[in-house]
Amino acid sequence: MTPVFTALGRAEEAARLAAAYRSHATSPYAEMLKVARRFDGAAYLAAAGVPGTTVAALRARATGQPRG
C-alpha cells in the first residue's frame, strides 16, 4: 500500500499503518487471509439475487474447474 499512499500524497499514512501492523505482529496479507477464510462468496452473491447457475459459473471460472 505504500506506493498507493505515496501517490496520493499520504506517505505518512503508509508509515502509520506499517507501524500498526508491526505492533500487532501481522500484515495486510495475513489480515486479508483471515477475512477470505470467513467470507462465503456464494452466500453473499445469492443474497444479492445472483442466480445459482451464475454463482456456479463464477466458481468454475475462478477455480479453473468444470461446471457441475
C-alpha positions in Angstrom: 0.0 0.0 0.0 3.0 2.3 0.4 3.1 3.2 -3.3 -0.6 4.0 -3.3 -0.5 6.2 -0.3 2.6 7.9 -1.6 0.9 8.6 -5.0 -2.0 10.1 -3.0 0.4 12.4 -1.1 -0.2 10.5 2.1 3.1 8.7 2.7 2.8 9.3 6.5 -0.4 7.2 6.4 1.6 4.3 5.0 4.2 4.6 7.7 1.5 4.7 10.4 -0.2 1.6 9.1 3.1 -0.3 8.7 3.8 0.5 12.4 0.4 -0.7 13.5 0.8 -4.0 11.6 4.2 -4.5 13.2 2.9 -3.7 16.7 0.3 -6.4 16.2 2.7 -8.9 14.6 0.6 -9.1 11.5 0.5 -7.9 7.9 -2.1 -6.8 5.4 -1.8 -10.1 3.6 -2.4 -12.1 6.9 -5.4 -10.0 7.7 -6.9 -10.4 4.2 -6.5 -14.2 4.5 -8.5 -14.1 7.8 -11.3 -12.3 6.0 -11.2 -14.6 3.0 -11.4 -17.7 5.1 -14.6 -16.5 6.8 -16.2 -15.0 3.7 -18.9 -17.1 1.9 -18.9 -15.6 -1.5 -21.7 -17.9 -2.8 -24.0 -16.9 0.1 -23.2 -13.2 -0.5 -24.0 -13.4 -4.2 -27.2 -15.4 -3.5 -28.4 -12.9 -1.0 -27.8 -10.2 -3.7 -30.1 -12.1 -6.0 -27.4 -13.7 -8.3 -28.8 -16.9 -9.7 -27.2 -20.2 -8.6 -26.2 -21.0 -12.2 -24.2 -17.8 -12.4 -22.6 -18.5 -9.0 -21.6 -21.9 -10.3 -20.2 -20.4 -13.4 -18.2 -17.9 -11.4 -16.9 -20.6 -9.1 -15.8 -22.7 -12.1 -14.1 -19.8 -13.7 -12.3 -18.7 -10.5 -11.1 -22.2 -9.7 -10.4 -23.5 -13.3 -12.8 -26.4 -12.7 -15.5 -27.5 -15.0 -19.1 -26.6 -14.0 -21.3 -29.2 -12.4 
